[in-house]
Amino acid sequence: MRWSNLSAAAENGSIERDPTGAGSIRDGLIGDGSSGDRASLQDRAAPTAPPLPLALPGAAVRTFDTPGFAGMTFYEIQAKSLINRVPGASRVPFEWTINPYRGCSHACAYCLSGDTPILMADGTTRRLADLRPGDAVLGTMGAGSTRRYVPTTVLDHWSTTKAAFRVTLADGTRLVSSGDHRFLTDRGWRHVSPAEAHQPALAVGDLMFGVGHFAEPPKESPDYLGGFLCGLIRGDAGRGDTGGAPARAGDAWVRADGYLEDVPLHEALRWPELPTSGWYRGFLAGAFGAVGRADRLAISFDSADRLFLARVTEALTHLGLPSRTPVRVRGGGTGTVEIDRDLWAALRFRHLTGVDGAPLDASGVGVRAGRGLAVVDIEDLGLTLPLFDISTGTGDFIADGVVSHNCFARHTHSYLDLDTGHDFDSKIVVKVNAGELIRRELAAPRWSGAPIAMGTNVDVYQRAEGRYRLMPEILAALRDHANPFSILTKGTLILRDLPLLTQAAEVTRVGLSFSVGFIDEQVWRAVESGTPSPRRRLDAVRRLTDAGFDVSVLMAPILPGLTDTDESIDETVAAIAASGATSVTPLPLHLRPGAREWYASWLTRTRPDLAPRYRELYGNGSYAPQTYQREISARVRIAARRHGLHRAGPAEARAVTPVPETAPDVREDRQLTLL
């Protein structure tokens, strides 16, 4: 059972409270954050907080008044085990890991009003609140001029409560979202009202990408019903023996049977003198049911009745749908009326008429921006509203006609049987007995002292560690048992534990690694916001190397066309060498779904000329070709030699002193595949 290592009950009750309002319930709960300041802490009981999966009645539920943790809930559990075995199928160069946290206190939230219509893969729409995992929706892939619509699957769906903003576009579209939400614009992905100053903000005048506001579906008024029957019956009568498709007895005729209960047939067959919009909508839906055809984006009507085709053209024109002039009908032949073949027209026809049986295939259609999608107003509603979001295979979806970003990193939280949306943001599982567990497991007779890797799932030096201080206890135990270990992090909070790391290094092998792909500040703010800057990370490397550690640096990611130039590689390698790092491992960018969209937004805004190169390198895959990867490795190797820096392989960068593989598997739990 996946939760078996997290189900031990706490000794105290389910909710703990610090009566002083300033200290911690157990020693070391309060700790310095990465900024080094010591903010005050207030614990509040949360009796209404939902239980953890499988009940876990012993969990202590805690919230902090500290601004950095506003709205977050921490579930302090008495875990059963701490050391996890990595599945054999994983490609990582280590076998055992420690993860004292589940969930991430750095998570972002992207959410919209539940009434927002979302474009389904078949061209219909559905309220965001009504979507469910497994639903097929339309997303996008690519960048700039190569961005295309593609079908994708809803992976998760969740709700939250946040301050609401309203974004109004030139075509009248109104989108209610949180300030964190991102839309794709001609300047890249932009937050509606970002909480952090460095995050790109949406502005009046930005052009959004998409197809424009979705049309309201028709109401089944008497006019609509009459128009539907007229279009269906007259259309079927005009088929004749002209070689068209055989008459259909599908949903349209089933609908007609029901409509005839409210509209007499003789009235339905009359052409109205002044047709209403509702009549035109119904007429086109009925006409399509009789003689319509759908092929990818194309909608066409075939008939031998010239008057009928003229009425079809009239109805399309009234509804603002451009169409080709009907082909002249001669000698009893069939004429055709066809709507313009573009996604906007294809969707508008379906949504305005409410047709049945008109399959849509928008795969590969280009994504475009337009003046009608210009932002004309961004308004803080001054309200806290229930909002919803989904995660999809492409990392985005189409919300009321515009490309909308979702969070792509949440799916891993489902390992805990927790909601992968709001829970991922706000419910962090903390193994508060990590210090006790690690000592017990390291002392077990069956434990052989195998190397342990940390930072493999979530960063052990995330912000929450500044409060809970679990790592000092873990490091002290590893030191006392002389057990080799490695840490991969982007967090400068590791410097807090420098004395313990130094003591451990005196008795065992300690491997330390930082991730620094480039030193360009602009690029960092765009693609790695929320992490310490590359310069701060290199400062931490210098502090650690000055203390005598061999610190390796993963030069990742290297961005094609942007940070893979000779100048960028040389500058970055030089900075890494100057920091005192002992090795550098280059890792070119890989674009998994979701990460692909976030990066592509930055690329579109800054260097759209590189889009053809990315299409060539990545196509629809996640990894650059081996030839490109080998080229990057060679160029980094040359730069490393020039600056007196060793180039390590990926495994070497994370390696610790190996031990004989004779240790039995002492854990039943399995960790997620890491790569």
C-alpha positions as CSV (number, residue, x, y, z in Angstrom):
1,M,0.0,0.0,0.0
2,R,1.4,3.3,-1.1
3,W,0.6,5.0,2.2
4,S,1.9,2.2,4.5
5,N,5.1,4.2,5.3
6,L,3.1,7.3,6.3
7,S,0.4,5.8,8.5
8,A,1.8,5.7,12.0
9,A,-0.3,7.6,14.5
10,A,1.1,10.5,16.4
11,E,1.4,10.3,20.1
12,N,-0.7,13.3,20.7
13,G,-4.1,14.3,19.3
14,S,-5.0,15.1,15.7
15,I,-4.5,18.8,16.1
16,E,-1.7,20.4,18.1
17,R,-1.5,24.0,19.2
18,D,1.2,26.2,20.5
19,P,-0.4,28.1,23.4
20,T,2.2,30.8,23.3
21,G,1.5,31.7,19.7
22,A,5.1,32.3,19.1
23,G,7.2,29.1,19.6
24,S,7.1,25.6,18.3
25,I,5.5,22.5,19.8
26,R,8.7,20.5,19.3
27,D,12.3,21.7,19.2
28,G,13.5,23.1,16.0
29,L,10.1,23.7,14.4
30,I,11.0,27.3,13.7
31,G,14.0,27.9,11.5
32,D,15.5,30.6,9.4
33,G,14.2,30.8,5.8
34,S,16.4,31.1,2.8
35,S,16.5,34.8,3.3
36,G,18.0,34.4,6.8
37,D,15.3,36.3,8.6
38,R,13.4,34.9,11.6
39,A,9.7,35.7,11.0
40,S,7.3,35.2,13.8
41,L,5.1,32.2,13.8
42,Q,1.5,31.7,14.9
43,D,-0.1,28.2,15.0
44,R,-3.8,27.9,14.6
45,A,-5.9,24.8,15.1
46,A,-7.7,23.8,11.9
47,P,-10.6,21.5,13.0
48,T,-12.3,21.8,9.7
49,A,-9.4,20.7,7.6
50,P,-10.1,17.6,5.5
51,P,-8.5,14.3,6.7
52,L,-5.6,12.8,4.9
53,P,-6.1,9.8,2.6
54,L,-6.8,6.6,4.6
55,A,-7.9,8.8,7.5
56,L,-4.4,9.1,9.1
57,P,-6.1,10.1,12.4
58,G,-2.8,10.9,14.0
59,A,-1.8,13.8,11.7
60,A,-1.4,17.2,13.4
61,V,-2.9,19.9,11.2
62,R,-1.1,23.2,11.4
63,T,-1.4,26.6,9.7
64,F,1.0,29.5,9.9
65,D,0.2,33.2,10.0
66,T,3.6,34.0,8.4
67,P,2.8,35.7,5.1
68,G,5.0,33.3,3.1
69,F,2.7,30.4,4.1
70,A,-0.7,32.1,4.0
71,G,-3.4,29.7,2.9
72,M,-1.3,26.6,3.4
73,T,-1.9,23.7,5.6
74,F,0.9,21.4,6.9
75,Y,0.1,17.8,7.9
76,E,2.6,16.7,10.4
77,I,2.7,13.0,10.4
78,Q,4.5,10.3,12.3
79,A,5.9,8.3,9.3
80,K,6.7,4.6,9.5
81,S,9.8,4.8,7.3
82,L,12.0,7.4,5.7
83,I,14.5,5.7,3.3
84,N,12.9,4.7,0.0
85,R,14.2,2.4,-2.6
86,V,14.1,3.7,-6.2
87,P,12.3,1.4,-8.7
88,G,14.7,-0.6,-10.8
89,A,13.2,0.8,-14.0
90,S,14.4,4.3,-13.2
91,R,17.4,5.6,-15.0
92,V,18.9,7.4,-12.1
93,P,22.4,6.5,-10.8
94,F,21.3,5.9,-7.2
95,E,19.1,3.3,-5.4
96,W,18.0,4.9,-2.2
97,T,16.4,8.3,-1.4
98,I,15.1,10.3,1.5
99,N,12.1,12.7,1.0
100,P,11.1,14.3,4.3
101,Y,8.4,16.4,2.5
102,R,5.6,15.6,0.1
103,G,4.2,18.5,-1.8
104,C,5.9,21.8,-2.5
105,S,5.6,25.1,-0.7
106,H,6.8,26.8,-3.9
107,A,3.8,25.7,-6.0
108,C,1.9,28.1,-8.2
109,A,-1.9,28.2,-8.7
110,Y,-3.7,28.9,-12.0
111,C,-7.5,29.0,-11.9
112,L,-10.7,30.3,-13.6
113,S,-14.4,30.7,-12.8
114,G,-16.3,27.5,-12.9
115,D,-18.7,28.9,-15.5
116,T,-15.9,29.4,-18.0
117,P,-16.6,27.4,-21.2
118,I,-13.8,25.1,-22.2
119,L,-13.3,23.8,-25.7
120,M,-13.6,20.1,-26.0
121,A,-11.7,18.1,-28.6
122,D,-15.0,17.4,-30.6
123,G,-15.7,21.2,-30.9
124,T,-18.4,21.3,-28.2
125,T,-17.9,23.3,-25.0
126,R,-18.3,22.4,-21.3
127,R,-18.2,24.4,-18.1
128,L,-14.8,24.3,-16.4
129,A,-16.5,23.2,-13.1
130,D,-18.1,20.2,-14.9
131,L,-14.9,18.8,-16.5
132,R,-13.5,15.5,-15.1
133,P,-10.2,13.6,-15.5
134,G,-10.3,11.6,-18.8
135,D,-12.2,14.2,-20.7
136,A,-10.8,15.1,-24.2
137,V,-10.2,18.8,-24.7
138,L,-8.3,20.9,-27.1
139,G,-4.8,22.2,-26.2
140,T,-1.8,23.5,-28.1
141,M,1.8,22.5,-28.8
142,G,4.7,24.3,-30.4
143,A,5.9,27.9,-30.2
144,G,5.3,31.1,-32.1
145,S,4.2,30.6,-35.7
146,T,4.5,26.8,-35.2
147,R,2.0,26.6,-32.3
148,R,-0.8,24.2,-33.3
149,Y,-4.0,23.0,-31.8
150,V,-4.0,19.3,-30.6
151,P,-6.4,17.1,-28.7
152,T,-5.3,16.4,-25.1
153,T,-6.7,14.7,-22.0
154,V,-7.7,16.2,-18.7
155,L,-5.4,14.7,-16.1
156,D,-6.8,16.3,-13.0
157,H,-9.5,18.8,-11.9
158,W,-9.7,20.8,-8.7
159,S,-11.2,23.8,-7.0
160,T,-9.9,26.5,-4.8
161,T,-10.9,29.9,-3.3
162,K,-9.0,33.0,-4.4
163,A,-9.2,36.7,-5.0
164,A,-10.9,37.2,-8.3
165,F,-10.0,39.4,-11.3
166,R,-12.0,40.1,-14.5
167,V,-10.2,40.4,-17.8
168,T,-12.2,42.0,-20.7
169,L,-11.2,41.6,-24.3
170,A,-12.1,43.8,-27.3
171,D,-14.6,41.2,-28.7
172,G,-16.6,41.3,-25.4
173,T,-15.1,38.2,-23.8
174,R,-15.0,38.4,-20.0
175,L,-12.8,36.0,-18.1
176,V,-12.9,35.8,-14.3
177,S,-9.7,34.3,-12.9
178,S,-7.2,34.4,-10.0
179,G,-4.3,36.9,-10.2
180,D,-1.9,33.9,-10.6
181,H,-3.6,32.7,-13.8
182,R,-1.7,33.0,-17.1
183,F,-2.9,33.6,-20.6
184,L,-0.9,33.3,-23.8
185,T,-0.3,36.7,-25.5
186,D,1.8,38.2,-28.2
187,R,4.3,38.9,-25.4
188,G,4.3,35.4,-24.1
189,W,2.5,33.9,-21.0
190,R,1.3,36.7,-18.8
191,H,-0.1,36.5,-15.2
192,V,-3.3,38.4,-14.7
193,S,-2.0,40.1,-11.5
194,P,1.2,38.4,-10.4
195,A,2.1,38.3,-6.8
196,E,5.9,38.6,-7.5
197,A,7.4,41.6,-9.1
198,H,9.6,39.6,-11.5
199,Q,6.6,37.6,-12.9
200,P,5.4,38.9,-16.3
201,A,2.1,40.7,-16.0
202,L,-0.8,41.0,-18.3
203,A,-1.4,44.6,-19.6
204,V,-4.1,46.5,-21.5
205,G,-3.3,46.2,-25.2
206,D,-1.8,42.7,-25.0
207,L,-3.1,40.4,-27.8
208,M,-4.3,37.0,-26.6
209,F,-4.0,33.9,-28.7
210,G,-7.0,31.8,-29.6
211,V,-10.2,31.6,-31.7
212,G,-12.2,34.3,-29.9
213,H,-15.3,34.3,-27.7
214,F,-17.4,31.2,-28.0
215,A,-21.0,31.8,-29.3
216,E,-23.9,31.2,-26.9
217,P,-25.7,28.0,-27.7
218,P,-29.3,28.3,-29.1
219,K,-32.4,28.2,-27.0
220,E,-35.0,25.8,-28.1
221,S,-37.6,28.5,-28.7
222,P,-40.6,28.0,-31.0
223,D,-38.7,29.9,-33.7
224,Y,-35.7,27.6,-33.4
225,L,-37.9,24.5,-33.4
226,G,-39.8,25.7,-36.5
227,G,-36.6,26.5,-38.3
228,F,-35.1,23.1,-37.4
229,L,-38.1,21.3,-38.8
230,C,-38.1,23.4,-42.0
231,G,-34.4,22.9,-42.7
232,L,-34.6,19.1,-42.0
233,I,-37.7,18.3,-44.0
234,R,-37.1,20.7,-46.9
235,G,-33.5,19.7,-47.1
236,D,-34.4,16.0,-47.2
237,A,-37.0,16.7,-49.9
238,G,-34.4,18.5,-52.0
239,R,-32.0,15.6,-52.0
240,G,-33.6,13.9,-55.0
241,D,-31.8,11.1,-56.8
242,T,-28.7,13.1,-57.4
243,G,-26.2,10.7,-56.0
244,G,-25.9,12.3,-52.7
245,A,-25.4,10.5,-49.4
246,P,-28.3,8.3,-48.4
247,A,-31.0,9.8,-46.1
248,R,-30.1,9.6,-42.5
249,A,-32.4,8.5,-39.6
250,G,-30.1,9.7,-36.9
251,D,-30.4,12.2,-34.0
252,A,-31.8,15.0,-36.2
253,W,-35.0,13.0,-36.9
254,V,-35.3,11.9,-33.3
255,R,-35.2,15.6,-32.4
256,A,-37.8,16.4,-35.1
257,D,-40.2,13.9,-33.6
258,G,-40.1,15.7,-30.3
259,Y,-40.4,19.1,-31.9
260,L,-43.5,18.2,-33.8
261,E,-45.3,17.9,-30.5
262,D,-45.0,21.7,-30.2
263,V,-44.9,22.9,-33.8
264,P,-47.5,21.9,-36.4
265,L,-45.9,20.5,-39.5
266,H,-47.7,22.9,-41.9
267,E,-46.4,25.9,-39.9
268,A,-42.9,24.5,-39.9
269,L,-42.8,24.1,-43.7
270,R,-43.6,27.8,-44.3
271,W,-40.8,30.3,-45.1
272,P,-41.2,33.1,-42.5
273,E,-41.5,36.6,-43.9
274,L,-39.1,37.9,-41.3
275,P,-37.0,35.1,-40.0
276,T,-35.5,35.6,-36.5
277,S,-32.0,34.7,-35.5
278,G,-33.4,31.8,-33.6
279,W,-35.2,30.6,-36.8
280,Y,-32.0,30.8,-38.8
281,R,-30.1,28.9,-36.2
282,G,-32.7,26.1,-36.1
283,F,-32.9,26.1,-39.9
284,L,-29.2,25.5,-40.3
285,A,-29.2,22.8,-37.7
286,G,-32.0,21.0,-39.5
287,A,-30.5,21.5,-42.9
288,F,-27.2,20.0,-41.7
289,G,-29.1,17.0,-40.3
290,A,-30.6,16.4,-43.8
291,V,-27.8,17.3,-46.3
292,G,-24.9,18.5,-44.3
293,R,-21.3,17.1,-44.3
294,A,-18.4,17.7,-41.9
295,D,-14.8,17.0,-42.9
296,R,-12.2,18.3,-40.5
297,L,-13.0,22.0,-40.4
298,A,-15.2,22.0,-43.5
299,I,-19.0,22.3,-43.2
300,S,-21.0,21.9,-46.5
301,F,-24.6,21.4,-47.7
302,D,-25.4,19.5,-50.9
303,S,-28.8,19.9,-52.5
304,A,-30.6,19.9,-55.9
305,D,-32.9,22.6,-54.6
306,R,-31.6,26.0,-55.6
307,L,-34.0,27.9,-53.4
308,F,-33.0,25.7,-50.4
309,L,-29.3,26.5,-51.0
310,A,-30.1,30.2,-51.3
311,R,-31.9,30.0,-47.9
312,V,-28.8,28.2,-46.4
313,T,-26.6,31.0,-47.7
314,E,-29.0,33.7,-46.3
315,A,-29.0,32.0,-42.9
316,L,-25.2,31.8,-42.8
317,T,-24.8,35.4,-43.8
318,H,-27.3,36.5,-41.2
319,L,-25.2,34.7,-38.5
320,G,-22.0,36.2,-39.8
321,L,-20.6,33.0,-41.2
322,P,-18.8,33.6,-44.6
323,S,-19.6,31.0,-47.2
324,R,-18.7,30.2,-50.8
325,T,-21.3,31.2,-53.5
326,P,-23.5,28.2,-54.2
327,V,-22.5,26.1,-57.2
328,R,-25.0,26.5,-60.0
329,V,-27.5,23.6,-60.1
330,R,-28.0,22.4,-63.7
331,G,-30.1,19.6,-65.1
332,G,-31.1,18.2,-61.8
333,G,-27.5,18.1,-60.5
334,T,-26.4,18.9,-57.0
335,G,-25.2,22.2,-55.8
336,T,-23.0,22.9,-52.8
337,V,-22.7,25.6,-50.2
338,E,-19.6,25.5,-48.0
339,I,-18.5,27.6,-45.0
340,D,-15.0,29.0,-45.0
341,R,-12.6,26.4,-43.8
342,D,-11.2,27.9,-40.6
343,L,-11.5,27.0,-37.0
344,W,-13.4,30.1,-36.0
345,A,-16.1,29.5,-38.5
346,A,-16.2,25.7,-37.8
347,L,-16.7,26.4,-34.1
348,R,-19.1,29.3,-34.5
349,F,-21.4,27.2,-36.7
350,R,-21.5,24.4,-34.2
351,H,-22.1,26.6,-31.2
352,L,-24.7,28.9,-32.8
353,T,-26.8,26.0,-34.3
354,G,-26.4,23.3,-31.7
355,V,-25.9,20.7,-34.5
356,D,-25.5,17.0,-33.7
357,G,-23.2,14.7,-35.5
358,A,-20.7,17.3,-36.8
359,P,-17.3,15.8,-35.8
360,L,-14.4,18.3,-35.6
361,D,-10.8,17.6,-36.3
362,A,-8.6,20.7,-35.5
363,S,-5.3,18.8,-35.1
364,G,-2.5,20.8,-36.7
365,V,-4.5,24.0,-37.1
366,G,-2.3,27.1,-36.4
367,V,-2.9,29.2,-33.3
368,R,-3.2,32.9,-34.0
369,A,-3.8,36.2,-32.2
370,G,-6.2,38.9,-33.4
371,R,-7.2,42.5,-32.6
372,G,-10.5,41.2,-31.3
373,L,-8.6,39.4,-28.5
374,A,-6.8,42.6,-27.3
375,V,-7.0,43.2,-23.6
376,V,-9.1,46.3,-22.9
377,D,-9.5,46.0,-19.1
378,I,-8.2,44.2,-16.1
379,E,-10.3,44.7,-13.0
380,D,-9.8,43.5,-9.4
381,L,-13.4,42.4,-8.4
382,G,-12.6,42.8,-4.7
383,L,-14.2,39.4,-4.1
384,T,-12.9,36.0,-3.0
385,L,-14.6,33.4,-5.3
386,P,-14.6,29.7,-5.8
387,L,-12.3,29.0,-8.8
388,F,-11.4,25.9,-10.8
389,D,-8.5,24.6,-12.9
390,I,-7.5,21.5,-14.7
391,S,-4.2,19.9,-15.7
392,T,-3.8,18.5,-19.2
393,G,-1.4,16.5,-21.3
394,T,-0.3,19.6,-23.1
395,G,-0.2,21.9,-20.1
396,D,-2.9,24.2,-21.5
397,F,-6.5,24.4,-22.7
398,I,-8.8,26.8,-24.5
399,A,-10.9,28.9,-22.1
400,D,-13.7,30.8,-23.8
401,G,-11.7,31.1,-26.9
402,V,-8.2,32.0,-25.6
403,V,-5.2,29.8,-24.8
404,S,-5.0,29.4,-21.0
405,H,-2.2,27.9,-19.0
406,N,-2.6,25.2,-16.4
407,C,-0.1,23.8,-13.9
408,F,1.9,20.9,-15.3
409,A,3.8,19.7,-12.2
410,R,0.8,18.7,-10.0
411,H,0.2,15.2,-11.2
412,T,2.9,13.7,-9.0
413,H,0.9,14.7,-5.9
414,S,-1.7,12.0,-6.9
415,Y,0.8,9.5,-5.5
416,L,-0.4,10.5,-2.1
417,D,-4.1,10.1,-3.2
418,L,-4.4,13.9,-2.6
419,D,-6.0,16.4,-5.0
420,T,-3.2,17.4,-7.4
421,G,-4.4,21.0,-7.7
422,H,-5.2,23.0,-4.6
423,D,-3.8,20.2,-2.3
424,F,-0.5,20.3,-4.1
425,D,-0.3,24.1,-3.4
426,S,-1.6,24.1,0.1
427,K,-1.3,20.7,1.8
428,I,2.3,19.8,2.5
429,V,2.9,16.5,4.3
430,V,5.8,16.8,6.7
431,K,7.4,13.7,8.3
432,V,8.1,15.4,11.6
433,N,9.7,12.3,13.1
434,A,12.3,12.1,10.3
435,G,15.2,12.5,12.7
436,E,14.0,9.5,14.8
437,L,13.3,7.4,11.8
438,I,16.6,8.0,10.1
439,R,18.5,6.9,13.2
440,R,16.4,3.8,13.6
441,E,16.7,2.7,10.0
442,L,20.4,3.4,9.7
443,A,21.0,1.3,12.9
444,A,19.0,-1.6,11.6
445,P,21.1,-4.8,11.2
446,R,19.8,-5.2,7.6
447,W,20.9,-1.8,6.5
448,S,24.3,-2.0,4.7
449,G,25.2,1.7,4.6
450,A,24.3,2.2,0.9
451,P,24.6,5.7,-0.5
452,I,21.4,7.8,-0.1
453,A,20.4,10.6,-2.5
454,M,18.3,13.6,-1.4
455,G,16.6,16.2,-3.5
456,T,15.4,13.6,-6.0
457,N,11.6,14.2,-5.7
458,V,11.1,17.6,-4.1
459,D,13.9,19.9,-2.9
460,V,14.8,19.1,0.7
461,Y,15.7,22.8,1.0
462,Q,12.4,24.2,0.0
463,R,10.9,27.1,2.0
464,A,9.1,24.8,4.4
465,E,12.5,23.5,5.6
466,G,13.2,27.0,7.0
467,R,10.4,26.3,9.5
468,Y,10.6,22.6,10.2
469,R,14.4,22.1,10.2
470,L,14.3,18.4,9.4
471,M,17.6,18.3,7.5
472,P,19.8,19.1,10.5
473,E,18.5,15.9,12.3
474,I,18.9,13.9,9.1
475,L,22.4,15.1,8.4
476,A,23.4,14.5,12.0
477,A,22.2,10.9,11.8
478,L,24.0,10.3,8.5
479,R,27.1,11.7,10.1
480,D,26.9,9.6,13.2
481,H,26.5,6.4,11.1
482,A,29.1,7.5,8.5
483,N,26.6,6.8,5.8
484,P,27.5,8.3,2.4
485,F,24.9,10.7,0.9
486,S,24.4,13.3,-1.8
487,I,22.2,16.4,-2.1
488,L,20.9,18.1,-5.3
489,T,19.4,21.5,-4.7
490,K,18.7,24.9,-6.0
491,G,18.2,26.2,-2.4
492,T,20.7,28.4,-0.8
493,L,19.3,27.4,2.6
494,I,21.8,24.5,2.5
495,L,24.4,26.9,3.8
496,R,22.6,26.9,7.1
497,D,23.7,23.3,7.6
498,L,27.3,23.8,6.5
499,P,28.7,22.9,9.9
500,L,26.9,19.5,9.8
501,L,27.9,18.9,6.2
502,T,31.5,19.5,7.2
503,Q,31.3,17.1,10.1
504,A,29.7,14.4,8.0
505,A,32.4,14.8,5.3
506,E,35.1,14.0,7.9
507,V,33.7,10.5,8.3
508,T,32.0,9.6,5.0
509,R,31.5,10.6,1.3
510,V,29.3,13.7,0.8
511,G,28.2,14.6,-2.7
512,L,26.8,18.1,-3.3
513,S,25.3,19.4,-6.5
514,F,23.7,22.6,-7.7
515,S,21.7,23.2,-10.8
516,V,22.9,26.3,-12.8
517,G,22.1,26.2,-16.6
518,F,23.1,29.8,-17.4
519,I,23.8,33.1,-15.7
520,D,21.6,35.4,-17.8
521,E,19.3,37.1,-15.3
522,Q,16.6,37.8,-17.8
523,V,16.4,34.2,-18.9
524,W,16.3,33.0,-15.3
525,R,13.4,35.3,-14.4
526,A,11.4,34.0,-17.3
527,V,12.0,30.2,-17.0
528,E,13.0,29.6,-13.4
529,S,11.1,32.2,-11.4
530,G,10.7,31.3,-7.8
531,T,14.2,29.8,-7.4
532,P,17.3,31.6,-6.1
533,S,19.1,33.4,-8.9
534,P,22.0,31.7,-10.6
535,R,24.5,34.1,-9.1
536,R,23.2,33.3,-5.6
537,R,23.5,29.6,-6.3
538,L,27.1,30.1,-7.5
539,D,27.8,32.1,-4.3
540,A,26.6,29.1,-2.3
541,V,28.8,26.9,-4.4
542,R,31.7,29.2,-3.5
543,R,30.9,29.0,0.2
544,L,30.7,25.2,0.1
545,T,33.9,24.8,-1.9
546,D,35.7,27.2,0.4
547,A,34.7,24.9,3.2
548,G,36.5,22.0,1.4
549,F,33.6,20.3,-0.6
550,D,33.9,19.1,-4.1
551,V,30.7,20.6,-5.5
552,S,29.5,19.6,-9.0
553,V,27.2,21.7,-11.1
554,L,24.5,20.5,-13.4
555,M,24.6,23.0,-16.3
556,A,20.9,22.5,-17.0
557,P,19.0,23.4,-19.0
558,I,21.0,24.6,-21.9
559,L,18.5,26.4,-24.2
560,P,19.0,26.0,-28.0
561,G,19.6,29.3,-29.8
562,L,19.7,31.2,-26.5
563,T,22.2,29.9,-24.1
564,D,23.9,27.4,-26.3
565,T,26.0,30.0,-28.1
566,D,29.8,29.8,-27.6
567,E,29.6,33.1,-25.7
568,S,26.9,31.9,-23.3
569,I,28.5,28.5,-22.7
570,D,31.9,30.1,-22.1
571,E,30.5,32.7,-19.8
572,T,28.5,30.2,-17.8
573,V,31.3,27.7,-17.5
574,A,33.7,30.5,-16.5
575,A,31.3,31.5,-13.7
576,I,31.0,27.9,-12.6
577,A,34.7,27.5,-12.6
578,A,35.2,30.8,-10.6
579,S,32.8,29.5,-8.0
580,G,35.2,26.7,-7.2
581,A,33.0,23.9,-8.6
582,T,35.0,20.8,-9.4
583,S,32.9,19.6,-12.3
584,V,30.2,20.6,-14.8
585,T,27.6,18.3,-16.4
586,P,25.8,19.8,-19.4
587,L,22.1,18.9,-19.9
588,P,20.4,20.3,-23.0
589,L,16.8,21.4,-22.6
590,H,14.1,18.8,-22.7
591,L,10.5,19.8,-23.2
592,R,8.0,17.6,-21.5
593,P,4.3,18.5,-22.0
594,G,3.6,21.5,-19.8
595,A,7.2,22.6,-19.5
596,R,7.1,22.9,-23.3
597,E,4.3,25.6,-23.1
598,W,5.9,27.6,-20.4
599,Y,9.2,27.8,-22.2
600,A,7.6,28.4,-25.6
601,S,5.8,31.5,-24.3
602,W,9.1,33.1,-23.4
603,L,10.6,32.1,-26.7
604,T,7.7,33.5,-28.6
605,R,8.0,36.8,-26.9
606,T,11.8,37.2,-27.2
607,R,13.0,35.2,-30.2
608,P,10.2,34.1,-32.5
609,D,12.8,33.7,-35.2
610,L,14.0,30.6,-33.4
611,A,10.7,28.7,-33.8
612,P,11.8,26.9,-37.0
613,R,14.9,25.6,-35.2
614,Y,12.9,24.3,-32.2
615,R,10.5,22.6,-34.6
616,E,13.5,20.9,-36.2
617,L,15.1,19.9,-32.9
618,Y,12.0,18.7,-31.0
619,G,9.1,18.2,-33.4
620,N,6.5,16.6,-31.2
621,G,9.1,15.0,-28.9
622,S,10.6,16.0,-25.5
623,Y,14.3,15.6,-26.2
624,A,16.7,17.1,-28.7
625,P,18.4,14.7,-31.1
626,Q,21.5,12.8,-29.9
627,T,23.6,14.7,-32.5
628,Y,22.7,18.0,-30.9
629,Q,23.3,16.6,-27.4
630,R,26.7,15.3,-28.4
631,E,27.6,18.7,-29.9
632,I,26.7,20.5,-26.7
633,S,28.7,18.1,-24.6
634,A,31.7,18.6,-26.8
635,R,31.5,22.4,-26.6
636,V,31.1,22.4,-22.9
637,R,34.0,20.0,-22.6
638,I,36.2,22.4,-24.6
639,A,35.1,25.4,-22.4
640,A,35.6,23.3,-19.2
641,R,39.2,22.5,-20.3
642,R,39.8,26.1,-21.2
643,H,38.8,27.2,-17.7
644,G,40.4,24.3,-15.9
645,L,37.2,22.6,-15.0
646,H,36.5,18.9,-15.1
647,R,33.5,17.8,-17.1
648,A,31.5,15.1,-15.3
649,G,29.0,12.7,-16.7
650,P,25.4,12.7,-15.4
651,A,25.9,9.8,-13.1
652,E,29.2,11.1,-11.8
653,A,27.7,14.5,-10.9
654,R,25.3,12.7,-8.5
655,A,27.6,9.9,-7.4
656,V,28.7,9.0,-3.9
657,T,31.1,6.3,-2.9
658,P,29.7,3.0,-4.1
659,V,29.1,0.1,-1.8
660,P,28.6,-3.6,-2.6
661,E,25.1,-4.3,-3.7
662,T,24.3,-6.8,-1.0
663,A,21.8,-4.9,1.0
664,P,18.4,-6.6,1.1
665,D,15.3,-4.5,0.3
666,V,14.1,-3.3,3.7
667,R,11.1,-1.3,2.3
668,E,7.9,-2.4,0.7
669,D,7.0,1.2,-0.4
670,R,8.0,2.3,-3.9
671,Q,8.9,5.8,-5.0
672,L,7.7,7.4,-8.2
673,T,9.9,7.0,-11.3
674,L,12.1,10.0,-11.2
675,L,13.1,10.5,-14.8
